Amino acid sequence: MSLSSFKSGSWNGRHLKITSVTQEEREGIVRGAIANRAFKISENRGFKPGRELEDWRRAESETMAPLNCGFLVTDHSIALCTDGACFGRGEIGICVEPRHLTICGTERTCMQEALPKSVGSKPADRLIIRSLELPLEIEPSEVSARFNGRMIEIELPRPFVKKRASAAS
């Protein structure tokens, strides 16, 4: 599935996993998360027919949201910072493409936070996805991320561009 993948950093039972993906892979992740949520919504209302589109739209609104973040663009990279506290314990996936960043993980619940780390309780299965179209192209294989307290700091290096010989003269 992914071109490259590695883990980076942890905070309060959460850990980051950076994966370089294609647009098709990202869209598959998003569709799968929305479909799972729509199924749960339909199941909760007894699978009564006629409200499938309403279920899907509700699932989209509960699953997808823009990534709230601050970022700084330099000549060499984009430095991005976002709050990781909306995600529950476990893996937080950072999916990167040359012009897109997607962060996904389970939704944090109050009950999950109250449990001691040793309790083998299954976290909420509700996936939330935060997405951002990047203002510039980045090099997905060089992305790094870490926690700074509850904040996720992501370094998105830009591709190296060779200066033209004519520009140097």
N, C-alpha and C positions, 0 to 999 in steps of 0.2 A: 504494500500500500504506500508506504512513505519512502521518500528518497533518502532521508537520514533522520535519525531520532536519537535524543539523549536526554538525560535527566539533569536538572540544575536547581539546586536550592530547595529548602523546606522551611515551613513555618507552621507551628501549632497543628500538626497532623496533616498538613497539606504539602504536596511536593509538585514541582513543575516538571513538565515533560515537553520539550520542544521538538516539533516534527515539521519537516519540510514536505508540503503537499502540493498537489495540482489543484486547479480550480474544480475539476470533476470530483476529486476526492473530498474537498471541502463541501461541495454541494451535496454529496452523498451523506456526509456526517450530519449536515443540517436537516436534510429530508428525513433521515432515520430518526433523529431526535424529535422532530415535529410529529412524525407518524406514531412513534411510541407514546407521546403525550396525548395525541388525538385518540388513540386507542383507549388509554386510561380514562379520558373524559367520557368517551362513548360507553365504556364499561360501567362507569359510575352512574350513568343514567339508564342502565339496563339495555343497551344496544338498540334502543327504539329507533326505527328508520326515519329518514327525512331530515335529519339535522347534521349530516356528515360534513357539509361545507362549514356550518357554524362551528362544529367541533374542531375542524382543521384550522380555521381562522383563530379560534381561541387558543389552540395549541401553539400556533405561530407567535401570538402576542405574549404568551407565557414563557416561551422558550427563547426567542430571539430579541435582542436589543442592541443598540449601538454601544460600542465600547466607550465608556466615560474615562477620559484620560487627559493627561497633559503631555505634550511632547515638544522637543527641541530639535530642529533640523540644523545640522552642521554640514560642512563640506564632505565629511567622511561617514556620517551616520545620522540616524534618527534615534534620539534617546526618549523613551516613552515610560510613563509611570501611571499605574492604575491601582485601585484598591482591590486586594485579593480577598477581603472579608466576606464578600457576597457568595463565595464558593465554600462548599462544605469540605470536611476532611477528605483526604485521598488525593488522587491525581488531578491536577489542573493542566489541561492540554493547551499548548500554545502552537497553533498551526500557522505556518508562515508560507507565503507565496511572494513572488517579486513585488506585487503591488497590493497585497492584502494580509491582514493579521486577524486571526480568529482565536478567541480564548474560550474554552469550554470546560465545564466541570459540573459536579452535582451541586444543586442549590443548598445553601446553608440553611439548616433548621435550628430552632432554639433547642429542641430535644437533643439533636446531635451534639451540639456544643456543651450541653450539660453532662453528657456521658463521659466517664473517665476513659482515657485512651485504651485501657486494658479490656474494656467491655467489647465483646465481639459482635456488636450490633451492626447490622447492615445499614449503610448510609442511605439517605433518600435516593431513589432512582430517578429523580427528576433532573434531567440535564438542562443546564442553562448555557446559552451561547452569546458571547459578546463579540461584535465584529467591527472592523475598521478598514476602510479603503485608505491606503497609504498615499501621501502626496507625491512621493518619489519612489523609484524602484530601489529595492534593497537586495542584498545577497542572502537568500534563505539559509544556505549552509553555514553562514557565519554568525547567525543570531545567538545571543546569549541572554539569560534572564536570571534574576535572583530576587529573593525577598529582602526587603529592608523594613523590618517590622512587618506590618500587615500589607505594606505596599509592594507591588510587583514592579520591579525595574527591568525594562527590556531594552537591550542595545541592538539596534537594527542597522548593521553596516551597509553602506551603499557600495555598489560594485566599483571596482577600481577602473577608472577610465584613463587610458593612456593619452597624454597630451600630444597633440600633433607636433610634428617636427617644425612645421612652419610657425606655430605659435611660439616656439622657443627662440626663433631667430628674429 
